[in-house]
């Protein structure tokens, strides 16, 4: 069933019961509502110690309705109110851009550009009827930056290099029409989250991206959307690379202060780091103010090799990011 972001206690209880069953699961899918903020669901796997030991997030997938997504991205919210469509795009590891048969090539190019402006590190795959190969959805380990780096060392662009996209995604859904919106799980479109975790080192795999059109209001708004105008989306992604070694103390102080002060605006943070005095690769994942650090000594990726350049990579996805300040603070962590 659908899991709203406000029932995290119930989610922990249910997952704990599943883990303790004698029959083990290969994966657990979590499907949220189209109105859900994905952050609390993702944070669950960092915040609860028992779940941290037995499950991990595999990926967050977002289904995007190409026909209607811009209505939601352009929707004006009151100050302090979350635009769920933007959050779900920003949190995605992979995006399934659905209903591509209902839009023009020009529309697709524009929509992809807007998605990239908010989240340049996600993969995008074009689909019709949400059709996608399962091997592009299951056990893809896109939330795990260390494994992603092993498969593709250019996943985080080099300095002054444009990011590249891969093109994978996922769709599944039943559709039910509500005004302009189809809500999906399999055929779903828009901003509607799914999650999937793998058991026994189960991976969580969220699918966000199911635009929920609000019937008449959005039907009327649809005719007012003008294409070709400049969008001033506040959500963006920034990434940095630098060779060398960081001081763990400097790094911890910086990240702790940053996430405490700016955590509400930083949707996702992740990095692969070389720490002074250690051959272990340090990997961190953050969701808003929650951060988890792991190392290759724990089986996450592999150690730095003697002939391997110790390239540190770090990524932030969020709202109103100060690129220059983040870059300066990151570089100040090096010894």
C-alpha positions in Angstrom: 0.0 0.0 0.0 0.9 3.7 0.0 3.1 4.9 2.8 2.8 8.6 3.6 5.9 10.4 4.9 4.1 11.1 8.2 3.9 7.5 9.4 7.6 6.7 9.7 7.0 5.0 13.0 4.7 2.5 11.4 7.2 2.0 8.6 9.9 1.1 11.1 7.6 -1.3 12.9 6.5 -3.0 9.7 10.0 -3.4 8.3 11.3 -4.7 11.6 8.6 -7.4 11.6 9.5 -8.4 8.1 13.2 -8.6 8.9 12.5 -10.9 11.8 10.5 -13.4 9.8 12.2 -16.7 9.1 11.5 -16.3 5.4 13.9 -13.8 4.0 13.0 -11.2 1.3 15.1 -10.3 -1.7 13.8 -6.8 -1.7 11.1 -4.5 -0.2 9.4 -1.9 -2.3 8.1 1.2 -0.6 5.5 3.2 -2.5 4.6 6.6 -1.1 1.8 8.9 -2.1 2.2 11.5 -4.8 2.1 14.1 -2.1 4.9 12.7 -0.1 8.1 14.4 0.8 10.6 11.5 0.2 13.1 12.8 2.8 11.5 11.2 5.9 11.2 7.8 4.2 14.9 7.8 3.2 16.0 9.1 6.6 14.3 6.1 8.2 17.2 3.9 7.0 19.7 6.2 8.6 18.0 7.0 11.8 16.9 3.5 13.1 19.8 1.4 14.3 18.1 -1.9 13.7 17.2 -1.1 10.1 20.7 0.3 9.4 22.1 -3.1 10.4 19.8 -5.1 8.2 18.7 -3.0 5.2 20.1 -0.3 3.0 18.6 1.9 0.3 19.3 0.6 -3.2 17.9 3.6 -5.1 15.2 6.3 -5.1 13.2 6.2 -8.4 10.9 9.0 -9.5 8.2 8.6 -12.1 7.7 11.9 -14.0 4.6 12.6 -16.1 6.1 14.4 -19.1 2.7 15.7 -20.1 2.0 17.5 -16.9 5.1 17.7 -14.8 5.7 21.4 -15.6 2.4 22.3 -14.1 3.6 21.0 -10.8 7.2 22.4 -11.0 5.7 25.8 -11.7 3.2 25.6 -8.9 3.6 28.5 -6.5 3.6 27.5 -2.9 3.3 29.6 0.2 6.6 30.3 2.0 7.7 27.3 4.0 5.5 24.9 2.0 7.3 22.1 0.2 6.8 21.7 -3.5 6.7 17.9 -3.6 7.3 17.7 -7.3 10.6 19.5 -7.0 11.6 17.5 -3.9 10.9 14.2 -5.6 12.9 15.2 -8.7 15.8 16.4 -6.5 15.9 13.2 -4.5 15.9 10.8 -7.4 18.7 8.5 -8.3 16.9 7.6 -11.5 14.0 9.2 -13.3 11.5 7.5 -15.5 10.2 10.2 -17.9 6.8 8.7 -18.8 4.1 9.6 -21.4 6.8 10.6 -23.9 4.4 9.6 -26.6 2.1 12.5 -25.6 4.7 15.3 -25.9 6.9 16.7 -28.7 10.7 16.3 -28.9 11.0 20.0 -28.1 8.9 19.4 -24.9 11.2 16.5 -23.9 14.3 18.5 -24.4 12.9 21.4 -22.3 11.7 19.1 -19.5 15.0 17.2 -19.3 16.9 20.5 -19.1 14.7 21.5 -16.2 15.3 18.2 -14.5 19.0 18.5 -15.0 19.0 22.0 -13.5 17.6 20.5 -10.3 19.4 17.2 -10.3 22.2 16.8 -12.7 23.4 13.5 -11.3 20.2 11.4 -11.8 19.7 9.0 -14.8 16.8 9.7 -17.1 15.0 7.1 -19.3 12.2 7.9 -21.6 9.2 5.6 -21.5 5.7 5.0 -22.8 3.2 3.2 -20.5 6.1 3.0 -18.0 7.6 0.1 -19.8 11.2 -0.6 -18.6 13.5 -3.5 -18.2 13.6 -4.9 -14.6 17.4 -5.0 -14.6 17.3 -1.2 -14.8 15.1 -1.1 -11.7 16.1 -3.9 -9.4 19.4 -4.1 -7.4 20.9 -1.1 -9.3 22.7 0.3 -6.3 22.4 3.9 -7.4 22.0 5.2 -3.9 25.4 3.7 -3.1 27.8 6.2 -4.3 30.9 4.0 -3.7 29.6 1.2 -5.9 28.5 3.8 -8.5 32.0 5.2 -8.5 33.5 1.8 -9.1 31.2 1.3 -12.1 31.6 4.8 -13.5 34.4 7.0 -12.1 33.1 10.0 -14.0 29.7 9.8 -12.2 30.6 12.9 -10.3 32.0 15.3 -13.0 35.5 16.5 -12.9 36.0 20.2 -12.1 34.8 22.4 -14.9 33.3 19.4 -16.7 29.7 19.0 -17.7 27.7 16.1 -16.1 26.5 13.3 -18.2 23.4 11.2 -18.0 23.1 7.5 -18.2 19.5 6.8 -18.9 17.8 4.2 -16.8 14.6 4.2 -14.9 11.7 2.4 -13.6 8.0 2.4 -13.9 5.3 0.4 -12.5 1.8 1.1 -11.8 -1.9 1.0 -11.9 -3.3 4.2 -13.2 -6.3 6.0 -11.9 -7.2 9.2 -13.6 -7.9 12.2 -11.4 -8.3 15.3 -13.5 -5.1 15.6 -15.3 -3.3 12.9 -13.3 -2.5 9.3 -13.5 -1.3 7.8 -10.4 1.0 5.1 -10.9 2.5 2.1 -9.9 3.3 0.4 -13.0 1.9 2.7 -15.3 1.9 5.6 -13.0 3.0 9.0 -14.0 3.9 12.1 -12.2 5.4 12.5 -8.8 4.7 9.4 -7.0 7.3 7.6 -4.9 8.0 4.0 -4.6 10.6 2.5 -2.4 12.5 -0.7 -2.5 14.8 -2.1 0.0 16.8 -5.3 -0.2 16.9 -7.6 2.7 19.8 -9.2 4.5 21.5 -6.1 3.3 18.4 -5.2 1.7 18.4 -2.2 -0.4 15.7 0.5 -0.3 14.5 1.5 -3.5 12.2 4.5 -3.8 10.3 5.5 -6.7 9.3 9.1 -6.6 7.7 10.8 -9.3 4.1 10.6 -9.8 2.5 13.9 -10.6 -0.8 14.1 -9.0 -2.8 16.6 -11.0 -5.4 18.5 -9.0 -8.3 18.1 -11.3 -9.9 21.3 -12.5 -7.4 23.6 -11.0 -4.6 22.1 -13.0 -6.7 21.6 -16.0 -7.2 25.3 -16.1 -3.6 26.1 -15.3 -2.5 23.9 -18.1 -3.6 26.4 -20.7 -1.6 29.2 -18.9 1.7 27.4 -19.1 3.9 29.1 -21.7 7.0 27.3 -23.0 10.3 28.9 -23.9 10.3 31.3 -21.0 13.1 31.3 -18.4 12.6 29.3 -15.2 14.2 30.4 -12.0 14.2 27.1 -10.1 16.0 27.4 -6.8 16.8 23.7 -6.6 20.2 22.7 -8.1 23.0 20.2 -7.7 26.7 21.0 -7.3 29.7 18.6 -7.2 33.4 19.0 -6.6 36.4 16.8 -7.0 39.9 17.3 -5.5 42.9 15.1 -5.2 44.5 14.7 -1.8 43.6 13.8 1.8 41.0 15.4 4.1 41.2 15.8 7.8 38.5 13.8 9.4 38.1 16.4 12.1 37.9 19.3 9.7 35.4 17.3 7.5 33.2 16.3 10.5 33.1 19.9 11.8 32.2 21.3 8.4 29.5 18.7 7.5 28.0 18.8 11.0 27.7 22.6 11.0 26.6 22.7 7.4 23.8 20.1 7.8 22.7 21.7 11.1 22.4 25.2 9.7 21.4 24.4 6.1 20.1 20.8 6.4 16.5 21.7 5.6 17.6 23.1 2.2 20.1 20.3 1.4 18.0 17.4 0.1 20.8 15.0 -0.6 24.5 15.0 0.0 27.0 12.2 -0.8 30.7 11.7 -1.2 33.7 9.4 -1.6 36.6 10.7 0.4 40.3 9.9 1.2 41.1 10.5 4.8 44.6 11.4 6.0 46.4 8.4 7.5 44.0 5.8 6.2 43.8 3.6 3.1 40.0 3.1 3.6 37.6 4.8 1.3 35.1 6.9 3.3 31.6 7.1 1.9 28.9 9.4 3.3 25.3 9.8 2.5 23.1 12.5 3.8 19.4 13.3 3.7 18.7 16.8 5.0 20.2 16.9 8.5 20.8 13.1 8.8 24.2 11.8 7.7 25.7 8.3 7.6 29.4 7.6 7.2 30.8 4.2 6.2 34.1 2.9 5.0 35.6 0.2 2.7 36.7 -1.6 5.9 33.0 -2.3 6.4 32.7 -3.8 2.9 31.5 -0.6 1.2 33.6 -0.4 -1.9 37.3 -1.2 -1.9 40.3 0.4 -0.3 42.4 3.1 -2.0 45.0 1.2 -4.1 48.7 2.1 -4.0 48.7 3.4 -7.6 45.2 4.9 -7.4 44.9 8.7 -7.3 43.1 9.7 -4.1 40.4 11.7 -5.8 37.7 13.1 -3.4 34.3 13.6 -4.8 31.3 15.3 -3.1 27.8 16.2 -4.3 25.1 18.3 -2.9 21.5 18.6 -4.2 19.3 21.2 -2.6 17.7 24.7 -2.6 19.6 28.0 -2.9 23.0 26.3 -2.8 26.0 28.7 -2.5 28.4 26.9 -4.9 31.4 29.1 -4.1 31.1 28.9 -0.4 30.6 25.1 -0.5 33.7 24.7 -2.7 35.8 26.9 -0.4 34.7 25.0 2.7 35.3 21.7 1.1 38.8 22.7 0.1 39.5 23.9 3.6 39.1 20.3 4.8 42.3 19.2 3.0 45.6 18.8 4.8 
